[in-house]
């Protein structure tokens, strides 16, 4: 399924990869700026973006788990 070309106005900050002007729509990575959007088609670049996104997701998950453990420990002490 093809996703529409993202425009700067249509991209929410939460959609960006680590607050960069890079957005994933479906399986495609897009470089988005106020002057237009470019499909990232270089397999080396898109592979690195995939790895970075996966690493960022894993890091966010680990932080959430640590916070949950801390909240559980604080509740147990009360």
Residue pairs with C-beta under 8 A, 6 or more apart in sequence:
1 26
2 26
3 25
3 26
3 28
4 25
5 30
5 37
5 39
6 23
6 25
6 30
6 32
6 37
7 32
7 37
8 32
8 33
8 34
8 37
11 23
11 32
13 19
15 23
15 24
16 22
16 23
17 23
17 24
17 49
17 52
17 53
17 56
18 52
18 56
21 31
21 32
21 33
22 29
22 30
22 31
22 32
22 40
22 49
23 29
23 30
23 32
24 30
24 49
24 53
28 39
28 40
29 39
29 40
29 45
29 46
29 49
30 37
30 38
30 39
30 40
31 37
31 38
31 40
40 46
40 49
